Amino acid sequence: MSFWIHTEGYFSERPHPGPFWIEVDGDKIGEIRTEAPSIDGAEIAKAAFLLPLLSDTHAHVYMSPWPLNPDNRSKPGSGPIEDEARAATARLQGALAKGVGFVRDMGDPLGINLAVKRHALGSAEHFPAYQVPGPAIHRPKKYGRFLGVKRETMSEIHSLIDELVELYSIDFIKVVSTGIVDFATRQVKQAPQYTGQELGEVVSHATALGLKVASHCSGQEGIENNIEGSIQFVEHAYFVRQDQRRRMRDQGQCWTPTFAPVYQQAVNADCGWDHACKQSLDAILRDHNEAVQQGYSEGNKILAGTDAGSPGVDIGDGLFIELRCLAKSLPLVDVLKIATASNADACGHPQYTGRIETGHPASFAIYSKAPWLEISQLGNPSQVYQHGECIHSFTLKDA
């Protein structure tokens, strides 16, 4: 089936002011014209502004981000795995309805992300494009047990990677190379879990299998090890130094800052922090924004990922929080390029390119106002298309 969309403008790596006539030919973009097609009987739908479906490169779909109050939160994955997988599936589908077309999971210890991917691949339902590592890998008695599984020796780690590739067709490897940020002291808990040499061995083993490695990492010592080990995706990287950013840039390492979980802790009283800790959270965010701004201006590869599943960071809505945080460091046009084409290029999912171009998947959302001019539009599309099919159409009543 082929039809045309008459639009006032669209975004593909940058804004393209209209008018344009965009042909949807099956599941692809057929043509993009600046004049109306002269095809007799051509079906032409009117739309305002088109934006490629957005992407989130760091999520934990098995984790519910609610409630915010830590005293009321249940252990992630504590229900029957079938129920947990259904809930995770619903989170992904809800994100797609809001214009999020690609999600990269960052690990769970129960295999829920693997179950969700199997369901998505075997279902006629609509899902975002989805990548998974299975479980993340951490060292015994170290941070990470709610993200994955523990392995001590390098041979054990390599054997696990081989097993995940053989049995589950994972998309990449995830390691937990440091602890988490102590908000009150602005430091990372625990010493790094891996040396630079060990991380390099993980990267070499994964590379031989055609996979890249993502690493949970914050703190200067841990970041140093991630640089030495040539980790391809450095996740979080709070407290990164300028010289470290420059070496990450020179090595082509991708950096996903993940503002959203810290932002939610800073702005929500239900998280339970006292005044002094809230001031510390504000300082952490301010310094992180400054580091991202400087790094991006110097050529660092910045990606957009949320750590969805963290308290208050839902898949979909959490991405809009993340992009607003990024927009404090970067121009909104650059933020949207990161959340579409840059994420797509870095992750390489064959069904998600983050662009509206001839021959690319016809996957985009339609907005009444240009999102590259008004960030408040994000999350409020009037229609969502995936592979040429309108899968969600909203009315004022729906909104």
JOBEL-V115967 format. One record per residue. N is the residue number from 1. OMEGA is omega as a letter, one per 40 degrees, with the letter a starting at -180 (* if undefined). NEAR is the number of other C-alpha atoms within 10 Angstrom. Layout:
# JOBEL-V115967
n:N omega:OMEGA near:NEAR
n:N omega:OMEGA near:NEAR
This chain:
# JOBEL-V115967
n:1 omega:i near:8
n:2 omega:i near:15
n:3 omega:a near:16
n:4 omega:i near:22
n:5 omega:i near:19
n:6 omega:a near:23
n:7 omega:i near:20
n:8 omega:i near:19
n:9 omega:i near:19
n:10 omega:a near:28
n:11 omega:i near:24
n:12 omega:a near:17
n:13 omega:i near:21
n:14 omega:i near:14
n:15 omega:i near:19
n:16 omega:a near:14
n:17 omega:a near:13
n:18 omega:e near:16
n:19 omega:i near:17
n:20 omega:i near:19
n:21 omega:a near:24
n:22 omega:i near:27
n:23 omega:i near:23
n:24 omega:a near:24
n:25 omega:a near:19
n:26 omega:a near:15
n:27 omega:a near:18
n:28 omega:i near:20
n:29 omega:a near:23
n:30 omega:a near:19
n:31 omega:i near:15
n:32 omega:a near:19
n:33 omega:i near:13
n:34 omega:i near:12
n:35 omega:a near:12
n:36 omega:i near:15
n:37 omega:a near:16
n:38 omega:a near:7
n:39 omega:a near:7
n:40 omega:i near:6
n:41 omega:a near:6
n:42 omega:i near:11
n:43 omega:a near:11
n:44 omega:i near:16
n:45 omega:i near:12
n:46 omega:i near:11
n:47 omega:a near:17
n:48 omega:a near:18
n:49 omega:a near:27
n:50 omega:i near:28
n:51 omega:i near:28
n:52 omega:i near:32
n:53 omega:a near:28
n:54 omega:a near:35
n:55 omega:i near:34
n:56 omega:a near:30
n:57 omega:i near:27
n:58 omega:i near:26
n:59 omega:i near:26
n:60 omega:a near:25
n:61 omega:a near:29
n:62 omega:a near:28
n:63 omega:i near:27
n:64 omega:a near:24
n:65 omega:a near:20
n:66 omega:e near:16
n:67 omega:a near:14
n:68 omega:a near:19
n:69 omega:a near:14
n:70 omega:a near:12
n:71 omega:a near:10
n:72 omega:a near:9
n:73 omega:i near:13
n:74 omega:i near:13
n:75 omega:i near:10
n:76 omega:i near:17
n:77 omega:a near:19
n:78 omega:i near:11
n:79 omega:i near:11
n:80 omega:a near:8
n:81 omega:i near:15
n:82 omega:i near:12
n:83 omega:a near:13
n:84 omega:i near:23
n:85 omega:i near:23
n:86 omega:i near:15
n:87 omega:i near:17
n:88 omega:i near:22
n:89 omega:i near:21
n:90 omega:i near:15
n:91 omega:i near:19
n:92 omega:a near:25
n:93 omega:i near:19
n:94 omega:i near:18
n:95 omega:i near:25
n:96 omega:i near:29
n:97 omega:i near:24
n:98 omega:i near:23
n:99 omega:i near:29
n:100 omega:a near:32
n:101 omega:i near:32
n:102 omega:i near:29
n:103 omega:i near:26
n:104 omega:i near:25
n:105 omega:a near:27
n:106 omega:i near:29
n:107 omega:i near:30
n:108 omega:a near:27
n:109 omega:a near:20
n:110 omega:a near:20
n:111 omega:a near:20
n:112 omega:i near:26
n:113 omega:i near:28
n:114 omega:i near:22
n:115 omega:i near:19
n:116 omega:i near:24
n:117 omega:i near:22
n:118 omega:i near:12
n:119 omega:a near:16
n:120 omega:a near:18
n:121 omega:a near:13
n:122 omega:a near:9
n:123 omega:i near:10
n:124 omega:i near:8
n:125 omega:i near:10
n:126 omega:i near:15
n:127 omega:i near:25
n:128 omega:i near:24
n:129 omega:a near:20
n:130 omega:i near:23
n:131 omega:a near:21
n:132 omega:i near:26
n:133 omega:a near:29
n:134 omega:i near:31
n:135 omega:i near:30
n:136 omega:a near:24
n:137 omega:i near:27
n:138 omega:a near:26
n:139 omega:i near:21
n:140 omega:i near:13
n:141 omega:i near:10
n:142 omega:i near:17
n:143 omega:i near:20
n:144 omega:a near:25
n:145 omega:i near:18
n:146 omega:i near:16
n:147 omega:a near:24
n:148 omega:a near:23
n:149 omega:a near:21
n:150 omega:i near:21
n:151 omega:a near:16
n:152 omega:a near:13
n:153 omega:i near:11
n:154 omega:i near:13
n:155 omega:i near:10
n:156 omega:i near:12
n:157 omega:i near:20
n:158 omega:i near:16
n:159 omega:i near:13
n:160 omega:i near:16
n:161 omega:i near:23
n:162 omega:a near:15
n:163 omega:a near:13
n:164 omega:i near:18
n:165 omega:a near:20
n:166 omega:a near:10
n:167 omega:a near:8
n:168 omega:i near:17
n:169 omega:i near:13
n:170 omega:a near:19
n:171 omega:i near:22
n:172 omega:i near:24
n:173 omega:i near:26
n:174 omega:i near:27
n:175 omega:i near:28
n:176 omega:a near:27
n:177 omega:i near:29
n:178 omega:i near:28
n:179 omega:a near:22
n:180 omega:a near:19
n:181 omega:i near:20
n:182 omega:a near:13
n:183 omega:a near:21
n:184 omega:a near:15
n:185 omega:a near:11
n:186 omega:i near:16
n:187 omega:i near:17
n:188 omega:i near:21
n:189 omega:i near:16
n:190 omega:i near:12
n:191 omega:i near:13
n:192 omega:a near:25
n:193 omega:a near:23
n:194 omega:i near:19
n:195 omega:i near:17
n:196 omega:i near:22
n:197 omega:i near:14
n:198 omega:i near:17
n:199 omega:i near:24
n:200 omega:i near:19
n:201 omega:i near:17
n:202 omega:i near:23
n:203 omega:a near:21
n:204 omega:i near:18
n:205 omega:i near:18
n:206 omega:a near:19
n:207 omega:i near:14
n:208 omega:i near:9
n:209 omega:i near:13
n:210 omega:a near:11
n:211 omega:i near:16
n:212 omega:a near:20
n:213 omega:i near:22
n:214 omega:a near:25
n:215 omega:i near:25
n:216 omega:a near:24
n:217 omega:i near:29
n:218 omega:a near:27
n:219 omega:a near:23
n:220 omega:a near:18
n:221 omega:i near:17
n:222 omega:i near:24
n:223 omega:i near:30
n:224 omega:i near:21
n:225 omega:i near:23
n:226 omega:i near:33
n:227 omega:i near:21
n:228 omega:a near:18
n:229 omega:i near:20
n:230 omega:i near:23
n:231 omega:a near:27
n:232 omega:a near:20
n:233 omega:i near:27
n:234 omega:a near:25
n:235 omega:i near:26
n:236 omega:i near:25
n:237 omega:i near:23
n:238 omega:i near:25
n:239 omega:i near:19
n:240 omega:i near:22
n:241 omega:i near:15
n:242 omega:a near:13
n:243 omega:i near:9
n:244 omega:i near:16
n:245 omega:a near:25
n:246 omega:i near:15
n:247 omega:i near:15
n:248 omega:i near:27
n:249 omega:a near:20
n:250 omega:i near:11
n:251 omega:a near:15
n:252 omega:i near:16
n:253 omega:i near:21
n:254 omega:a near:20
n:255 omega:i near:26
n:256 omega:a near:25
n:257 omega:i near:25
n:258 omega:i near:27
n:259 omega:a near:26
n:260 omega:a near:28
n:261 omega:i near:21
n:262 omega:i near:20
n:263 omega:a near:19
n:264 omega:i near:20
n:265 omega:a near:22
n:266 omega:a near:23
n:267 omega:a near:13
n:268 omega:a near:14
n:269 omega:a near:13
n:270 omega:i near:13
n:271 omega:i near:17
n:272 omega:a near:15
n:273 omega:i near:17
n:274 omega:a near:10
n:275 omega:a near:10
n:276 omega:a near:11
n:277 omega:i near:18
n:278 omega:i near:19
n:279 omega:i near:15
n:280 omega:i near:17
n:281 omega:i near:24
n:282 omega:a near:18
n:283 omega:i near:15
n:284 omega:i near:23
n:285 omega:a near:19
n:286 omega:a near:13
n:287 omega:a near:15
n:288 omega:i near:22
n:289 omega:a near:20
n:290 omega:i near:15
n:291 omega:i near:21
n:292 omega:i near:24
n:293 omega:a near:19
n:294 omega:a near:16
n:295 omega:a near:23
n:296 omega:i near:18
n:297 omega:a near:11
n:298 omega:i near:13
n:299 omega:i near:14
n:300 omega:i near:22
n:301 omega:a near:21
n:302 omega:i near:25
n:303 omega:i near:30
n:304 omega:i near:27
n:305 omega:a near:29
n:306 omega:a near:31
n:307 omega:i near:30
n:308 omega:a near:30
n:309 omega:i near:21
n:310 omega:a near:22
n:311 omega:i near:22
n:312 omega:a near:23
n:313 omega:a near:27
n:314 omega:i near:28
n:315 omega:a near:31
n:316 omega:a near:29
n:317 omega:i near:18
n:318 omega:i near:26
n:319 omega:i near:31
n:320 omega:i near:24
n:321 omega:a near:20
n:322 omega:a near:26
n:323 omega:i near:24
n:324 omega:i near:19
n:325 omega:i near:18
n:326 omega:a near:27
n:327 omega:i near:18
n:328 omega:a near:15
n:329 omega:a near:20
n:330 omega:i near:20
n:331 omega:a near:12
n:332 omega:i near:19
n:333 omega:i near:18
n:334 omega:i near:17
n:335 omega:a near:24
n:336 omega:i near:30
n:337 omega:i near:24
n:338 omega:a near:25
n:339 omega:i near:28
n:340 omega:a near:29
n:341 omega:a near:23
n:342 omega:i near:23
n:343 omega:a near:29
n:344 omega:a near:24
n:345 omega:a near:13
n:346 omega:a near:17
n:347 omega:i near:19
n:348 omega:i near:13
n:349 omega:a near:16
n:350 omega:a near:9
n:351 omega:i near:16
n:352 omega:i near:28
n:353 omega:i near:26
n:354 omega:a near:30
n:355 omega:i near:26
n:356 omega:a near:24
n:357 omega:i near:18
n:358 omega:i near:16
n:359 omega:i near:13
n:360 omega:i near:17
n:361 omega:i near:26
n:362 omega:a near:29
n:363 omega:a near:30
n:364 omega:i near:29
n:365 omega:a near:30
n:366 omega:a near:24
n:367 omega:i near:21
n:368 omega:i near:15
n:369 omega:a near:19
n:370 omega:i near:22
n:371 omega:i near:24
n:372 omega:i near:22
n:373 omega:a near:11
n:374 omega:a near:10
n:375 omega:i near:17
n:376 omega:i near:13
n:377 omega:a near:15
n:378 omega:a near:25
n:379 omega:a near:21
n:380 omega:i near:19
n:381 omega:i near:25
n:382 omega:i near:21
n:383 omega:i near:21
n:384 omega:i near:28
n:385 omega:i near:23
n:386 omega:a near:24
n:387 omega:i near:19
n:388 omega:a near:21
n:389 omega:i near:15
n:390 omega:a near:14
n:391 omega:i near:14
n:392 omega:i near:16
n:393 omega:a near:14
n:394 omega:i near:13
n:395 omega:i near:9
n:396 omega:i near:6
n:397 omega:i near:5
n:398 omega:a near:7
n:399 omega:* near:8
